[in-house]
Amino acid sequence: MAWFYAAEWPTFAPPLTPRLDLSLEDRLNYRGTSMRLERRRGEYLDFVDGITGELLTITDTALSELIFTGLASVERNGIDDKAVAEARAYRDLSVYSKDEVGVARRKLAYVRGLIAANLLYRPQTKDVEEAIAKVAADLGDLGDAIPKPYLAKRWLQLALRRAKASHDGKTPSVADLIERHASKGRNKPWHDYETRQIIQDLIEKRYLTTERISVETLVSEVRDHIRKSIGPNAKLPGRKAVQAEIDSLPQQEVARRRYGEFVAFGKFAAVERQPDPEAPLDVIEIDHTPADVFVIDGRDGVPIGRPWIAIAIDRCTRMPLGISAGFDPPSAHSVMQCLRNAVMPKTYVQRYVDAGVWDVRGDWPAWGRPRLLRCDRARENIGTDLDVLAESLPIKVLDVKAGRRPYHKGAIERFLGTLNRTLLQEQRGTTFSSIADRGDYDPKKNAVLTFEDFLERLHIWLIDVYMRREHRELRDTPLAVWNRKVLQHKIAPIDNAADILPLFGRVEHRILRRTGIQFANLFYTSPELVALRGNRKFMRSLEYVDHKRKVRFRYDTSDLGAIHVYLPHERRHIRVPIERSRRKYATGLSWWAHKQICREAIARVGRNVDQAALDDAKARLGRSLTADTPEGMLIRGRKKMARIRQIGGVTPYGDSVRTSPADSFDDLLAAEVERELESQEEAVLLAEERATSTPIRRKSATGGKRSSPKTVKDEARHSSEPQEAYDPSDDDIDYYGEDAPAP
């Protein structure tokens, strides 16, 4: 290693700084300020602001850094901004086909041949032909493939002009000779300034309004305004001219002015994709949709209407987690039913399969307590019921997104669309997605699905089709992703179902009195509840509602037979049944039916409604439900009757396979139908006995002596009173039996 004394250190030449090719006519645009080049002093450039006179001294290297960071740009003198923007737009060759780039490369070869021969300004045709022939020999062009001299000179001038706008103006590139078809044609407006100003004013005042007049109406108003302001002989614009002015405006602003912020945002605004969670049950999305199919009544075959479906889906695995279907509109009750189905195992599916009711091949392994529940700002989601449920389960986060923003919960929105398209719109009685798609198809006349059939096909599609079909974003089936994820992340179990089930009810507060709790004209009481009045811990722990200590309880809108009262000092619920005198009335009665019964009772007896009036109204309501549905009844009325009957009022969960509460109107109607069938069978047997004239023995009205054997036919002929149905238990003996005495 060589060592040097300080006096002997070698001297190195300073590095050479590249000089930028700038002229005094060029301007620098620095942070929005336009500056002209005053002079160059070696490696320094002096730029002066023409308005303030401010001086900016900068080196070539620093100026290059500002240009590459976007803080500054150079404006070439004699080149308009439109030419520069056009040159930048055609600089990317990846957007063109191979043939277009190949033609441009061939043109560039002839242009470079002319430049190499120094034939830039007014060359002789003979010299141009010699240069073209030399390039053609190198390229192998023959015959018509060899360009004419005038065409080669045109390519040269075009390449130089475009190169000046795009870079240094001396060395043309392939991008300078690409065919720019979009720039061809007339680029100037057809109408004068005054006509265009009238069109723009009327677009602002009449077209960009919420009244949303049509383009035809706008054209008529423009023409009328031109005739009045310019004259009857003025050149009138057509629809294309007016439409061109509209299209030149920002379309997002046009949509906002005509249709509102929501439509404009949905069509034009950028949307950020929601990230997918890492573990199952981290994020659950829930939403409602009306089914795109009509359902008929299994009792008389009359179309009821379109049932509502509430579905909860796991965002991580896209597995359906819970479902609720029925004729209740979206409400807190339907949300609770869906969540109850979600957190409990779906063992009811196997019970239906074992009983031969459903033909489902697979199983539904998805269940568990979610950590975050995502929903929109619908009325059923912003009440206190869902908040209290989230605190009680517990669900750590209740994420309520803004209304009318489907992209905030895109997984469930896409799932509901897939459900309607691939299942429901392929069934008879479908309503399709719109009236335009429906055409002349009448879903009411073609409806054949009962609610039970609808529920079965829904489960078949969920379990046997959707879960086992490859998902486009997952690149795997939802079932496979779920099974793989649950091995990595454990599912939080339900420790005690008895503690969980009371949570899926609506919350109310009432004062605890000696008679119990009064709610909706009904009284709920039990010895355990009344004894709590003497429990000081319980009374002190009650909540203050409307400045009074009140008991918090939950009730199931599908069954008013009992409520669940919360004991805050023990953190548990107790079941409190309805009072004994009203137990027969309220057991299995829904909130919808009770409201209708109270409405009819008040209409008959006024506000002084007692139990007798409620029983009478319930009996009349039951008779109206048993009667045949009038043909002229609207779908709204039929859906209301289905709600009162509680068709689909309860979603199956766990081992429970019921779709309506016990002793509900649906059960009462089923019992009524069964009794009617039994009476019809007895009538058939009685008719057969009358036809065969079978003698019978009946008890005598006096002393129990046997009367002489008669035929049923003779009795009916001699009797003037209507006959009762035949009852075998009334026979004294079988006259022709083995034990019959001899006559």
Secondary structure, DSSP 8 states (H G I E B T S, - for coil): -----GGG---------------TT-EEEETTEEEEEEEEETTEEEEEETTT--EEEEEHHHHHHHHHHTSEEEE-TT--HHHHHHHHHT--GGGS-HHHHHHHHHHHHHHHHHHHTT--SS--HHHHHHHHHHHHHHHT--GGGS--HHHHHHHHHHHHHHHHHHS-SSS--GGGGS--GGG-S--S-SS-HHHHHHHHHHIIIIISSTT---HHHHHHHHHHHHHHHT-TTS----HHHHHHHHHTS-HHHHHHHHH-HHHHHHHHS--------SSTTSSEEEEEEE-SB-EE-TTT--EEE--EEEEEEETTT--EEEEEEESS-SSHHHHHHHHHHHHS--THHHHHHHTTS----S--------SEEEE---TTTSSHHHHHHHHHTT-SEEEE--TT-GGGGHHHHHHHHHHHHHTGGGSTTB--SSHHHHTT--HHHH---BHHHHHHHHHHIIIIIITTS-BTTTTB-HHHHHHHHHHHS-----S-HHHHGGGSSEEEEE--BTTBEEETTEEE--HHHHHGGG-HHHHHT-EEETTEEEEEEEEETTEEEEEEEEETTTTEEEEEEB-GGGHHHHTT--HHHHHHHHHHHHHHHTT---HHHHHHHHHHHHHHHHS---TT--HHHHHHHHHHHTTT-S--BTTB--SS-TT-HHHHHHHHHHHHHHHHHHHHHHHHHHHHT-EE-B--SSTT-----EEHHHHHHH--S------GGGBS--TTSTT----
